Each structure stands twice: as C-alpha cells, then as structure tokens.
Amino acid sequence: MYLDLAAIPKYLPYFIPAAWMTLKVTTFGILLGVILGLGTAFLRISEKKIFNIPARAYIYIIRGTPLLLQLLFIYFGLRSVAGLSALSSAVLALGIHNGAYIAEIFRGAIVSISSGQMEAARSLGMPYTRAMIRVILPQALKRAIPALGNQFIIALKDSSLASTITINELLLKSQQLASSNFMMMEMLLTAALFYLFYTALFNWLFHILEARLDVSSA
C-alpha cells in the first residue's frame, strides 16, 4: 500500500479546529467527571445506605455499559427533552462515564489514608467534614494524581466516539477529508499524530505535577 506522507504536512492545518474541539470535549468532560467522581466517592464511603446504594448503582451501571451506548442514549434520549446540543451531549456523556471511574480512584485514595489521622483530627475538636476536607482529602488527592492522569489520557482517546454524533473532532475530520481526497490512511495517520502529541504532552504535564507534589512520598 502506497502512503503519500508528503500529504500530511499539507493537510495538517485542516485538522487544527478539530484538534481544538477534541481538546475542548476532553477537558470539559474530565472536569465534569472529577466533580461527579469526588461527590460520588464521598457517597460511596458513607455508612448510610441512602447515600451509599445510589453511588454503588451509578458506578455499577456506568462501568458496566459501553461509553458509546451512553453517548447515544444521552444524545437521542435527552436532546429532545432537555434541548442538548451535540457538544453538550458529548461532554455530559464523557463526564458521567469518567465520573464513575474517578469515583473509584478517589475512594481508593481516601480509604488508603490511615484512619488514625481522622481520629487525631477528631480528637482535636474538628468536625468530620472539616477533618475530611483539611486533613484527609489533600493527601488523598495527592495519591490520586497518577491514576487521574491515566484517566485523562483514556478520556482523550474516548473523545473520538463523539464523531458518531457529528462532533467535528479529529476522527470525523480525518474521515471527511478522506472522502474528498481519497487518502484514508494518510488522514487517519494525521489524526493519530495529533492524539500522540496530546498524549505525550499530558503525560509530561502530569509527570511534572507528580514531581512537584512529590507523589512518591504520599
């Protein structure tokens, strides 16, 4: 199979808006996932069933079904009811999906902190909520950084599924260009280069963050 590698630099500028869209969907999706994940983690570790059971159900349902199914369900199911745009549907689906995984990341980090620290904080007169926010959570967040970095990379690659609901991200742009220039492999390779660039960039950024926070000593 002949690959016209010289075509890649020529078509790179056409991918810039799609690359920005991929970054936007991923960033907003992961931010929503962090918010949902942290809230769900607190519900998950609660001893009260009224909080614990819904959190368990959310995690079980989301982790037990494909992201593509969730994306299509939100896009076709909620668009007519809530008037969601394709972009909002993609961000919401990615956020809900990642929230279930991030919840388990936060839960694992929280329960890994020695119970003696909570007991010490309570003995000093701190209410449970304040002790959790000021003593436990900062340490848990520090320990969760490596796993959160991995989840961000996963979310970046999962954002390609947004192409199924007409979001003009990298994968859809490569297909659109290939339909006009008949260079499918070249366009897919160009999209792959953007994904690899993003992955390398975010791995580097999270590595710096881990070093700054000295995660290994957490």
Secondary structure, DSSP 8 states (H G I E B T S, - for coil): ----TTHHHHHHHHHHHHHHHHHHHHHHHHHHHHHHHHHHHHHHT-S-HHHHHHHHHHHHHHHTS-HHHHHHHHHHHHHHHH---HHHHHHHHHHHHHHHHHHHHHHHHHHTS-HHHHHHHHHTT--HHHHIIIIIHHHHHHHHHHHHHHHHHHHHHHGGGGGGGT---HHHHHHHHHHHH--HHHHHHHHHHHHHHHHHHHHHHHHHHHHHHTGGG-
